[in-house]
Amino acid sequence: MTNIAEGFERVHAAEKMQFYNVARASCGEVRSLSYIMLDASYITDNEHKTLLDLVAQTGRLVSGLIRSTRARIEKP
């Protein structure tokens, strides 16, 4: 969320895209950490599945933001 907010405040499109891409990459980090939490028994299988679903949904939303921003940048 903070990377998206910081990107939104940037004036230059390339900077915006950089922060949005970092936000999308963070979804991968959360997904990776979820397996560590599962292996360490910090979360149940059901909690893990819910977390993975939320991470996937968030990744799709951020990807949509990236596509939308890119379309505005490349608009003729």
C-alpha positions as CSV (number, residue, x, y, z in Angstrom):
1,M,0.0,0.0,0.0
2,T,2.8,2.5,0.8
3,N,4.6,1.8,-2.5
4,I,1.3,2.5,-4.4
5,A,0.8,5.7,-2.4
6,E,4.3,6.9,-3.0
7,G,4.1,6.1,-6.7
8,F,0.8,8.0,-6.9
9,E,2.4,11.1,-5.6
10,R,5.3,11.0,-8.1
11,V,5.1,13.5,-11.0
12,H,6.9,11.5,-13.6
13,A,5.3,8.4,-15.1
14,A,8.5,6.3,-15.0
15,E,8.7,6.9,-11.3
16,K,5.1,6.0,-10.8
17,M,5.6,2.7,-12.7
18,Q,8.7,1.9,-10.7
19,F,6.8,2.1,-7.4
20,Y,3.8,0.2,-8.8
21,N,6.2,-2.6,-9.9
22,V,7.7,-2.7,-6.5
23,A,4.2,-3.1,-5.0
24,R,3.5,-6.0,-7.3
25,A,6.8,-7.6,-6.4
26,S,5.8,-7.3,-2.8
27,C,3.0,-9.7,-3.5
28,G,5.6,-12.3,-4.4
29,E,7.4,-11.6,-1.1
30,V,4.2,-12.1,0.9
31,R,3.4,-15.3,-1.0
32,S,6.9,-16.6,-0.2
33,L,6.6,-15.6,3.5
34,S,3.2,-17.3,3.7
35,Y,5.0,-20.7,3.0
36,I,7.4,-20.0,5.8
37,M,4.6,-19.2,8.1
38,L,2.8,-22.4,7.1
39,D,5.9,-24.5,7.5
40,A,6.5,-23.0,11.0
41,S,2.9,-23.7,11.9
42,Y,2.1,-20.1,12.5
43,I,-0.9,-20.4,10.2
44,T,-3.3,-23.2,9.3
45,D,-3.7,-24.7,5.8
46,N,-7.1,-22.8,5.5
47,E,-5.5,-19.5,6.6
48,H,-2.7,-20.1,4.1
49,K,-5.2,-20.7,1.3
50,T,-7.0,-17.5,2.2
51,L,-3.8,-15.6,2.3
52,L,-2.7,-16.9,-1.1
53,D,-6.1,-15.9,-2.6
54,L,-5.8,-12.4,-1.1
55,V,-2.3,-12.0,-2.5
56,A,-3.4,-13.1,-5.9
57,Q,-6.3,-10.7,-5.9
58,T,-4.0,-7.9,-4.8
59,G,-1.5,-8.7,-7.5
60,R,-4.3,-8.6,-10.1
61,L,-5.4,-5.2,-8.8
62,V,-1.8,-3.8,-8.9
63,S,-1.3,-5.2,-12.4
64,G,-4.5,-3.4,-13.5
65,L,-3.1,-0.2,-12.1
66,I,0.1,-0.7,-14.0
67,R,-1.8,-1.4,-17.2
68,S,-3.9,1.7,-16.7
69,T,-1.0,3.9,-16.0
70,R,0.9,2.5,-19.0
71,A,-2.1,3.1,-21.2
72,R,-2.2,6.8,-20.1
73,I,1.5,7.2,-20.7
74,E,1.4,5.7,-24.2
75,K,-1.7,7.5,-25.3
76,P,-1.1,9.2,-28.6
